[in-house]
Amino acid sequence: MTRDEPLLATCWTSAGDAAPLRGDERSPLPLRDRIEAVAEAGFRGFGLVHADLLAAEQQYGLPGIRSMLRDNELSYVELELLTDWWAAGGLARERSDEVRRTLLTAAEALGAHHIKVGPDVSGRPGDYADWAREFARLSADAHAVGTRVGLEFLPWSNIETVHDGLRLVDDAGHEAGGLIIDVWHTERAHTPPEDLAAIPLERIVGVELNDADSAPIGTLFEDTVNRRRLCGQGSFRLPELIGALRSTGWAGPWGVEILSEEFRRLPLKEAVVAAYRTTKAVL
């Protein structure tokens, strides 16, 4: 049976020589070129990181960005990444709140499918009850502008697994809050596919597909930003993972997040076509 399941190119898949936490996260590629290349490859969704959003808003304005997305039939928009949303105060929370306002304003103007948020990777202890309350407030803020907020758990953070993430969003208890399920993180955490099948559909905000070697190279962070592979070119149990997620009722958009030193060197059109075709093949 032929499935019509849309794909979303996450921000790093079309960003060229840019990567998370590598100083200036802005893509060196023009936004219009990225949008047109992603759409031409077959994607129906587009991701923007905060640094690129700020630059694009200054150049085009939010109405201009929205027009480019609409003209290229990119219906699903993902915005990222918000951290320190749990902070009790201080400079970290001030900066987080500024990013929060920017992302929420853009989400409303662009009709974003969701906003991606991260956990704490500092290793500092935190109060779980405060986290649940803050996530509920963040979810309410997202709901007020017509979008959702997706928490991406990370194996080296305080929210290590899908089980940790699900517990938090359940305890927060807001319909606009849920999880971003990146298969890189579930595989590196050795999460069985059947555990993904047990996640309630209403708690899935987004899914990200990619692949990698059987063992990490370097730290988990180094491996996730420098060593990912195109779908079907690594060791991940992608057919089982996709089947498990489909069994929940998930039918897309399927995010494609390819981060690697090799991928960043590819010309834009070649990169996004390869990301699209390999992901469609495993779907």
C-alpha positions in Angstrom: 0.0 0.0 0.0 1.3 3.4 -0.9 1.6 5.8 2.0 1.4 9.6 1.7 3.3 10.5 4.8 4.9 14.0 4.7 8.6 14.6 5.6 9.9 17.6 7.4 13.5 18.7 6.9 14.7 19.7 10.4 16.9 22.8 10.6 20.3 21.0 10.5 19.3 18.9 7.4 19.4 22.0 5.2 21.8 24.2 7.2 25.0 23.3 5.4 28.1 23.9 7.5 26.4 24.7 10.8 25.8 22.6 13.9 24.4 22.8 17.4 26.5 24.6 20.0 29.3 25.4 17.5 29.6 29.0 18.3 27.4 30.9 15.8 24.7 28.4 14.9 23.5 30.4 11.8 23.5 28.6 8.5 25.8 30.2 5.9 23.2 29.4 3.2 20.5 31.9 2.1 17.1 31.0 3.6 15.3 31.2 0.3 17.7 28.7 -1.3 17.2 26.3 1.6 13.4 26.5 1.4 13.4 26.0 -2.3 15.8 23.1 -2.2 13.9 21.4 0.5 10.6 21.7 -1.3 12.1 20.6 -4.6 13.4 17.5 -3.0 9.9 16.6 -1.9 9.7 17.7 1.7 6.6 19.2 3.1 8.0 20.7 6.2 10.9 22.9 7.2 12.8 23.6 10.4 14.4 26.8 11.7 16.7 27.2 14.6 16.4 30.3 16.7 19.6 31.9 15.3 18.4 31.5 11.7 14.9 32.7 12.7 16.4 36.0 14.0 18.4 36.6 10.9 15.5 35.7 8.6 13.1 37.9 10.5 15.4 40.8 10.1 15.8 40.3 6.4 12.3 39.3 5.4 10.0 39.8 8.3 7.7 37.1 9.5 5.2 37.7 6.8 8.0 37.3 4.2 9.1 34.0 5.7 5.5 32.8 5.8 5.1 33.7 2.1 8.2 31.8 1.1 7.0 28.7 3.0 3.5 28.9 1.5 4.8 29.5 -2.0 6.8 26.3 -1.7 4.0 24.3 -0.1 5.8 23.7 3.1 2.9 23.2 5.4 4.7 21.9 8.6 7.0 24.3 10.4 9.3 23.4 13.3 11.0 26.0 15.4 13.8 25.3 17.9 15.5 25.3 20.4 14.4 26.5 23.8 16.4 25.7 26.9 16.6 26.9 30.5 12.8 27.2 30.5 12.9 25.5 33.9 15.3 28.0 35.5 14.1 29.7 38.6 15.5 33.1 37.7 18.8 34.9 36.9 20.4 35.6 33.6 19.8 32.1 32.2 16.0 32.5 32.7 16.1 36.1 31.2 17.7 34.8 28.1 15.4 31.8 27.9 12.4 34.0 28.2 13.6 36.2 25.4 14.1 33.2 23.1 10.7 31.9 24.3 8.9 35.1 23.2 10.6 35.1 19.9 9.7 31.5 19.2 6.1 31.9 20.3 5.6 35.0 18.2 7.1 33.3 15.2 5.0 30.1 15.8 1.8 32.1 15.7 2.8 34.1 12.6 4.1 31.1 10.7 1.4 28.6 11.9 4.1 26.4 13.3 3.4 22.7 13.9 5.5 22.8 17.1 8.3 24.3 19.0 11.1 22.0 20.1 12.6 22.4 23.6 15.5 20.7 25.3 16.3 19.2 28.7 19.1 20.1 31.1 22.6 18.8 30.2 24.5 20.7 33.0 24.4 17.8 35.5 23.0 20.2 38.2 20.3 18.8 40.4 16.8 20.1 39.9 13.4 19.9 41.5 11.2 17.6 39.5 7.9 19.2 40.6 9.2 22.6 39.4 10.0 21.0 36.1 6.5 19.6 35.7 5.0 23.0 36.6 7.2 24.9 34.2 6.5 22.5 31.4 2.8 22.9 32.0 3.2 26.7 31.8 5.2 26.5 28.6 2.7 24.2 27.1 -0.1 26.6 28.0 1.9 29.4 26.3 2.2 27.3 23.2 -1.5 26.5 23.2 -2.3 30.1 23.4 -0.6 30.8 20.0 -2.0 27.7 18.3 1.0 25.4 18.5 2.5 22.6 20.6 5.7 22.2 22.5 7.8 19.0 22.1 10.4 17.9 24.6 13.4 16.2 23.1 15.0 13.8 25.6 18.7 13.2 25.4 20.7 10.2 26.8 23.3 12.6 28.4 20.7 14.9 30.1 18.4 14.8 33.1 15.7 13.5 30.8 17.6 10.5 29.4 14.9 8.3 27.9 11.5 8.3 26.3 10.2 6.9 29.6 11.6 9.9 31.5 10.1 12.3 29.0 6.7 10.7 29.0 6.6 10.8 32.8 7.3 14.5 32.8 4.7 15.5 30.1 2.1 13.3 31.8 2.7 14.9 35.1 2.6 18.4 33.5 -0.7 17.3 32.1 -1.3 19.8 29.3 -2.6 18.8 26.0 -0.2 21.0 24.1 2.8 19.3 25.6 4.5 16.2 24.3 7.6 14.5 23.1 10.0 14.8 20.2 11.1 11.2 19.5 14.4 11.2 17.8 15.4 7.6 17.0 19.1 8.4 17.5 18.3 9.0 21.1 16.1 6.0 21.6 18.6 3.7 19.9 21.6 5.1 21.9 19.5 4.6 25.1 18.8 1.0 24.0 15.0 1.5 24.1 13.1 -1.4 22.6 10.8 -0.6 19.7 7.8 -2.0 21.5 8.3 0.7 24.2 7.7 3.3 21.5 4.5 1.5 20.4 3.1 2.0 23.9 3.3 5.8 23.8 -0.1 7.5 23.5 -0.4 9.2 20.2 -1.5 12.4 21.8 1.9 12.6 23.6 3.8 12.5 20.3 4.5 16.0 19.0 7.2 15.0 16.5 9.4 12.2 15.3 12.9 12.4 13.8 14.5 9.7 11.7 18.2 9.1 11.0 20.8 6.4 11.3 24.2 5.7 12.8 26.9 3.1 13.4 26.3 0.5 16.0 28.7 2.1 18.6 29.1 5.8 19.3 32.4 7.5 18.3 33.5 9.9 21.0 31.0 11.2 23.5 27.3 10.8 22.9 27.1 14.5 22.1 30.0 14.3 19.6 28.5 11.2 18.0 25.1 12.8 17.6 26.3 16.0 16.0 29.2 14.6 13.9 28.5 10.9 13.0 24.8 10.4 12.0 24.1 8.6 8.8 21.4 8.8 6.2 18.5 6.5 6.9 19.2 2.9 5.9 23.0 3.4 5.9 23.7 2.5 9.6 22.7 0.0 12.2 19.4 1.3 13.6 16.3 -0.9 13.6 14.5 1.6 11.4 11.8 -0.8 10.1 10.9 -1.9 13.6 11.0 1.6 15.0 8.8 3.0 12.2 6.4 0.2 12.6 6.2 0.8 16.3 5.5 4.5 15.8 2.9 3.8 13.1 1.1 1.4 15.4 0.5 4.4 17.7 -1.3 6.1 14.8 1.6 8.4 13.9 1.5 9.2 10.2 3.8 12.2 10.0 5.2 14.6 9.5 8.3 12.5 9.9 11.3 14.7 10.7 14.6 14.0 9.0 17.6 15.1 11.1 21.0 14.4 9.6 24.0 15.7 11.5 27.5 14.7 10.4 30.7 16.2 9.3 30.4 14.4 6.0 26.8 15.6 5.4 27.7 19.2 6.2 30.2 19.2 3.3 27.7 18.3 0.7 26.1 20.9 -1.7 22.7 21.9 -0.4 20.6 20.3 -3.2 22.6 17.0 -3.1 22.2 16.9 0.7 18.5 17.4 0.9 17.7 15.1 -2.0 19.8 12.3 -0.3 18.1 12.9 3.0 14.6 12.8 1.4 15.2 9.7 -0.8 16.8 7.6 1.8 14.1 8.3 4.4 11.3 7.6 1.9 13.0 4.3 1.1 12.9 3.1 4.7 9.3 4.4 5.1 
